[in-house]
Amino acid sequence: MIKRVWKKSLTVATVCAFLVAATAACSSGGNGNGANEGGATTAPPSGGNEASASAPAADLNPLGKYEPAITIRTVKATESNVKFAPGQSWDDNIWFDLVRDTLGVNIKNTWLAPMEGQQFEQKMNVTIASGDLPDFFEASASQFQQLAEDGQIADLTQVYADYGSPLLKELLEFDDGLSLSASTIGGKLLAIPKPFGYSDTQGFIWIRNDWLDKYGLKPPEKLEDVWTIAQTFVEKQAGGPGTIGLALRKDLEGDLGGVDQIFNSYHAYPRMWIKGSDGKLVYGSVQPEMKAALAKLQELYKSGIIDQEFGVKDYGKVCESALAGGKNGIYFGGMADPLGCTSSGFQKDKADWVPYRLVSDDGKPVLSQAKIAPSSYYVVSKTAEHPEALIKILNLFADVGFGERSQEGHPDYNPLYFNQVGDTPSANFHVMPFQVFLQNKNVKDYRDYMDYLKDPANYQFKETSDKQLFGNMDAYVKWKENPDQPVDQTIATSWAYYMIFGPVSTQAVIDEAMSDNRYIFDEYLGPPTETMKQKQALLSKTEKDMLTRIVMGSASVDEFDKFAEQWGKLGGDAIAKEVNDWYAARH
C-alpha cells in the first residue's frame, strides 16, 4: 500500500511509493462496517430528499446494498499522469465495479475534464451556472459557498449521522470536527469535506548536531540561544569560507528558508485570521507582534548572520548552496525536509541534521500556525434521490483503504485498489470521484514505530505498509553501528525517514505538540470574499515587499506601522468586515 507524508501548502514525498499518492492501508478495530453488506434495503432515504415511488429505498446499514441497483451521476477531474491497466478507464474500472457489486450503485461520469490549468473548475462553474447539476460532485470552496447561498445542495446532517460508519466518522472527525465545521452553514452540514491534516504544519529549528558537538554548544532552550548558535557557526566558519548562519529564501514563505516559524516564535501569525482581544478576527500580518520579529531579522541580516544573498535565492538555490553545499548549519523548516535537499547534505558529508521544537524568549509555548480549511467539498444536488449513497461510497472507500478490507486475509482484500499500476507513477484510487483519507496519519506511524522498537522480532504489524517503512528505517539503524561506512542513496533515504518517524524526529516533536495543543488555527475557513478576489493579490505583494525591505535594511522597522495602515486602506479593512460577518454568521 501507499503512504503519503503531508506538509503545509506543499505536496511532499511519499513514504513508500510516489509523490502524488494520498493514502495507506490502516486497520481500525471495531469499525463495524463490514456486516450485512448484501442485505436488501427497505427504508426511505434521509436528508429531506423525497425518493420517487419506484426508486429503491435504503436502510441504515453503512454498506447496505441497493436492490435493484441505482445510478448516480457525477463528474471527474482527470489527471494526465494516471495510466490504466488494459481494459480500465475513468469510466470503467475496478473501483466502479467494487461500488456496483458491494453497494448496488452504478457510478456514471456525466463529463470529464483535465485537472491541469483549472479546466475542471472552469467547466464546473459552467455546469453550476446551467443549473443542471450532477447528483454528487466535488466543489471548490468558492463553488461550495455559491451553491449553499443559492440553495442548490442538500442538507447532509441526518444522512451523515445515520449512515456514516464509525470508521468514516473517525477519519472525518480526527481534527475534532474542524473540517466538518467548515462544511456547516446555518447549522446544516451541506458538504462532506476533503480535510487537510493539520499536524504536519508544525515548524522546527533544524540544526546540525555534529556542529553543536564540535563547538561544545547545547541545543536551544530559548530563541536567543538559536541566534547565538548561528553566530558561532559563522564565526567558526563551520562550513568553510562563506558559512551561512541562517538560510532564508527570497519569497520568505514555506518551510526551508521561510520565516513563518520565526514569526511564530515571537507569537506572530502572518497571513491568517486569528481572534483579537475583543473576540473579533484580526489579520495576523498587521498585528504588533510582527514588528518585534522583523526588528530581530533586520539585526541578524545587518550582522551577517542571515545569508546576505537570500534576496536572489529560491528554494532550489537554498538547497544547493546552503544544505547540499554544506554551508549552513541552522534553518527554520518543516516536517518533511529530510526527504528534500537535507538528505543530500547527509549523503555528502554525513551532516547530522536534527529537528528541535520552536522556542521563544518569554518562556511561553510557541504555537505553530495551521490552516485546516478543507481543500474541497463533496456536495449533493438538492434534487438527488439518494443523498445517503455518497456516505455509503465513502464508507466503502474508507474500509478498503483503512479498515477490514485493507488487511491481507480479508476475503475482499485486493492490493490493486491502491497499488501502482505496473511501473507507472499512478494508482487506481485516482479514478474514484469520492475519497477520504486518514488525517494526521504520520504521527500515528511514529507511535507505531515506537511500539515496534520495543520488540521488533515479535511485533505484530497493524498495516501491511508498515513492514516496508520500518524496514526502510532499519537500514539506517544498522548503518549507525558502523558510521564510518560511506552513505549511498539507500542509506540517505533511510536516514530521511528515520528523521521523520524515528525516536528523535519531526513526528516525535509533533506528537508532543499535539499532546500540548501547540497549534493556532486560521479562524477563517470560508472562500475568498468579494474584496479578497479584487484586492488580495495587491495586498500580498505589498506585504511581501515590506517584509523583504525591512529584513534587508532598505526600510526602517517603523515601515511596518505604515504598511499596517496602508493595508487597511487598500482593502484590508473591507476584507476584515467580510471575514467577521462570515464568522458571526457561523457562530
Summary of the structure (lengths in Angstrom):
residues: 587
radius of gyration: 25.4
end to end distance: 40.7
largest distance: 82.1
contacts: 1985
relative contact order: 0.17
helix: 43%
strand: 12%
